[in-house]
Amino acid sequence: MERALELPHGVSFARPFTTLADLTGYITRDGDYYFAHGGFADVWKGTWLKDTVKYKVAIKVVRTTNESDKGCEKMYKRLNKEIMVWQKLDHENIIPLLGITFDFGRGSPMGMVCPWLENGNLNGYLDRCGTALTLRERFRILSEIAAGLSYLHSCGVVHGDLSGSNVLLDSEGKAFLADFGLSNIVAEACGPSYVTSSIGGSIRWAAPEYFRISAGSSVSTVTTHGDIYSYGSVMLQVLSGQLPYHQLKRDTEVLFELDKGVRPPRPPQLANEHWALICLCWMEQPSARPHARDIFEIVQHHHLALSVTADCQIVHSIPPSVESVLAENGSIGCSATPSSLTLISAFLTIILSHIIP
């Protein structure tokens, strides 16, 4: 009997272990080749035999080009530290760590075991769904991503590589953050040149300061401010259905635009208040960007407002403003109160007057 580690919508993951489990010998790989190849790791699809029941799992193996004993030892120590941090995280929008397994894959003897999520990453999910996703569903996804990111930051954890490839969705379309902390592990073991080249796959979402190594520094450190920039890029992708800088085919072209301070163009269908929030996340001065908890509150309130709208619009329609939602639904009870939404609208209007030409 084989089951996917999927849960009913709205139910948080029940952690199977109070201490990190060694699943070596209980995990078998499905196929002779890894399923996915990311900037810092290979992902294998496998099966976990637990109490006569087979569960679908993903095994993530961190990849390194540093073959020296000292370099490998350094990476494993940092990896162990990050694993222990991950083990303690407990949030419904953070993919849980089930355990570890050894002698799995290339570049590292240890693999991290997670649930296998049937809908894959955000890039593929948006491509498959197309315009069938309503604006309400898109804001639900954005709210879940913001909730997970806010939780990470509250725990002192920087994601460091937030992109459409590192947001995973289960069979019901619920979003989970994955791959947080991997960039720091590889940076310490392999140096900035490997990290800069590896993050190239996420360059369309990455903060421009990650590619500017200051004098006297060997590595460009990832920050919560950088995560916020990346969230703005994810928000653009979710609302438009297109990758950031979709008009540019090569990542090198994107890098040139980043160096010049050029942001992705505004899709014509985006409402002013949505574009304003994206632009705020993209502020050139990292400290001027909002906190994840503030973004979550704004996006969640907008999702709740859309949830009481009778006609859920498709993304290529012009999204309603907060004021119009209130006007249409002022008499309907909702946990997002008119006063709170009015404050949010006023806040975004102020932002709009400063950054929208």
N, C-alpha and C positions, 0 to 999 in steps of 0.2 A: 504494500500500500504506500503510495507516494502523495505527500501533501505539500502545498506551498505554505510558508509561514506568513499567512495573511490573516488579518483581523477584521471584525466588523467595523464599519465606519464609525469614527469617534471613540473607539476603544484604544487605550494606550497599551503598549507592548508589555506583557507580563514577563519580567526578567526571570529566566530559568535558573540562574545561579547567583549566589551571594558572593562567590569568589570566581576569579577567571578560570574557565574550564579548559583543560587540555583535551582537544577532540581528536588528537592523532590516533589513527586506526579506525575512527568512526566516520571519517570523511572520504568519499571516493569522488574522483573527478569525472565529469561527463565529457568525454572526448579527449583527444591527445593535444589539443591546442587551447590556448587561453581564449576566452570569449570576447574580451575587450582589452584594449591597450590604451592606457591614459598617459598623462605627462609624467607621473611619478610611479605608477604601479601597473601590474597586469591583473586582470580579473578573470578568474576561472569559475565556471559553473559546476556545481557539484551536488552530491547527495549526502545528507547526514542521517545515519541510522541511529535512532534514539528509541529505545524500548520497543523494538520491532516495527516502528513506524519510520518511514523514509520522508525526510523534509528536503525541499529544494533550498540550496544555500549558494551564496556567492563567496568566493575565497579571494581576498585581495593580497597580493604579494608585492611589497615595495621593491622597486628596481633601483640598483645603483651601479655606476660604472667604476667605482673605487674598489679595486680588488686587493688592496693592501690589508694586512691583518689589522693594523691600527685603524684604518678607515672603516673597515667592516665592524670592528668592535665599537667604535664611536657611534655608528649608525644604529647598531642593535641596542645600545644603551639608551639612545634617544627614542628609538622605536618603542622600547619597553616602557619608557616614561609616558609617551603619548598613549599607549595602550591602556595603561592604568588610569589615565585621565578619562579616556573614552569609556572605560568600564563603569565609571562612576556617574556618567551622564544618564539622565533618565527623563526623557521628554518625548511626547508623542510625534514630534516632527524631526527627531534625530534618529537615524538608523541605529539600532542597537548592536552591540558586539556580543555575539553568542559564545565565542571562545577563540582559541588559536589552534593551529595544526602545524606540524613541522615537516620538513622535506617536501615542500610543495612549490613547484614553479621554479623560475630562474631568478638569480640576483639576490635571493634571500632564502634562508632555510625555513622561515616562519611565515605562515599565512594567517590573516585575520578573517574569521568566519562571521558572516552577516546573513540575514534573511534574503532570499531571492525575491525581488519585487517585479511582478509580472509586466508592468507597463514600462519598465526601463527608465531611461533618463528623459529629462524635460525636452531636450532637442527633438528626439524621436516622437515623443507624445504629442507635442504641438504640431508636428508635421502630419501625423496620422489623423488628428482630430480636425485640423483646418478650421474653417469658420463655423463648424458645428458647436464649438465651445462658446457658451454665452459669456457676456461680460461679467455676470455674477460668478460663474465658475472660474473665470480667470482671476478675479479678485479673491476668490476663496483660495486658490493656489498661492497667490502672492501673500495672502495673510498667513498661510501655513509656513511658507518660506521665512517670512519676517519673524514669526513666532519662534521658529527654530534658531534663527540667527540671534535674536534677542536673548534667548536662553543661553546660547554659547557664550555671548559676550558677558552675561551676568555671572558666568562661571569662570571668567578670565580666559576663555578659549577664543583664539582667532582662527577663523576658517582658513583664510589665506589663498583659496583657489575657488571661490564661488563662481559657478558658471552653469550653463544649461546642461553640461555633462555631469555635474556633481549634485544635481537635484534629481532624486529618484521618486517614482510614483508606483503605488501598489495597484491592485486590480480594480480598486474603486476610484483611482485618481488622486489619492491622498499623497501629499508631498513630504519627502524626508530629505534632510541634508546628509551628505556623505563626504568622505575624503577630507575632512577638516584636519589640519595639523600636518599633513604629509609634506607640504612644501618646506616647513621648518626642519623636518627630519633630514630630507635630502640636501638642503642647503648646508647644514652643518657637516654632513659626511662628504659631499661632492663639490661644494663650492658654488659660487654665484653663476659661473658660466653654464654649468649643467642645469641649474634651476631656471635661468633665463631662457635657455633653449627649450626646456621641458614645459614651461608655462606658456610657450607659444601657442599651444592648442587652445588656451583660454585667453589669449591676448585680447580678443574682442570684448571681453568682460572685465579685464584687469585694469586696476588703477594705474595711471601713467607714472606715478612716482616709483612703482616697482621696477621700472626700467631705467631709473636714474640713480646710479650708485654714487654716493657723495665721496669726496676726497677723504682718505683715511678709513674708509669702510670697505670691507671685502664682500659683504652681502647686503642686499636691500631687504630690510626686515619687513615682514608682513604685519599689518596693523588692523585694528577694528575700523579705522577710517577707510582703509583700502577695501574692507568687506562692504562698507556702505556704498562705495563707488560701484562695486560689482553688483550689488543689489539693484542699483538704478539701471544697470545694463540688463539684468534679468527682468526687471519690470517692463522695460522697453520691449524685450523679446516676447514676454507673455501677452502684453496688450496688443502688439502689432502682428505677432505670429512670424516675425522675421528676425534673423540674427542681427546683433549690433553690427554696424558697418556692412550691411548686406550688399550694398552696391560695390564693395571692394572684394575682389576674388582672392587676393593673396594677403596672408598675415603680415608680410613685410610692408604692404601698403598701409595697413592699419597702424603699424608701428610708426610710420612717418606722420600719420595724422595725429596720433597721440603726442608725438614730440612737438608738433606745432600747436597743440592745445585744441585741436578740432574734434568735436564730439559727433556722435552719429546724428544724422539728420532726423528731423521730426516727421513722423508719419502723419499724413494729412487728417486721419480720422481721430487722432488723440485729442481728448478734451484738454482745455488749458490747464485745469487744476492737476490733471494726471501728468502732463508734460512738466509742469512746475515742480512737482515732487521729484521726478526723474532728474531734472536739472539741478535741484538742490543736492541730490546724492552725488552729482558729478562736479561739485564745486572744486576749483583748482586747488584751493587751500584745504588740505585734509581736515583740519580742525573746524572748518566752517560747515562740514557735512553734519547732518542730524544723527542722533543716536538711534540704534536699532529699535529700542523700546518705543521711541516716538513714531518711527515709521510703522511699526506694528499697530499702534493705536489708530493712526490715520487710516491705514489700509483696512484694518478690521472693521472700523466704523463704516467705511465706504461699502465693504462687502455686506454688512448687515443692512445698510440702507437699500442696496440693490436687492436683497433677499425679500423685501416687502414690496418691491415694485411688481405690478401685475404683468407688465410686458417686459420680459428679459430680452434685451437687445443683443443681436449678434455683433461680433467685434467690428465688422466693417461699417456698422451704423455709428453715428456720432454719439459717444457716451453721454449720459445725462450729467448735469452738474449737481453738486450737493443740494443747491437751492431748489432745483427742479424736482428732485426726489422728495424733498421735504414738502413742497407744494402739493405734490400728487398724493402723498401718504401721511400728511400731518395728523390725520385722525386715527391712524393705525398704531396700535401699541407696539413698541419695539424697544429692545434694550439699548439701542443707540438713540439717545434722546435728541430732540430737535435742537436744544441748546448746545449740546456737545458738538453736533454736526455743524451748527452755525459757527462755532468757534474755530473748528477745523477749516471751514470754508474761508473765514476771515484770515486765518493764518496763511493759507495758500494764496489768497488774493494779494496779500502783502508781498509774498515771495514773487508772485507773478509780475507785479509792477516793477520789480528790480531786474529780473533775468529774462523776461520774454520781450523781444523787440516789437 
